[in-house]
Amino acid sequence: MNDERAHEMVEHLQAAALELIEAARAFLDVAEDMVKDPGQALAMASAAAKMAGTHGPRPDGHGASARVEHIRVS
């Protein structure tokens, strides 16, 4: 490996590390907002669940409504 390629590799790694740090900061900002105002987080989660087509707990209390019809075959 020549010096130019090694230098280019280090530049790419530095840029990638800086992007990861920026993404982590953005994530932490959102997490902080959710801790400070959990009502807003619950509203966002509810809206996301509606968009995903889930409708709350199943009658047996586990997860979202079932989308599979179980047919007993004898």
Helices and strands as residue ranges (DSSP letters): H 3-36, H 38-52
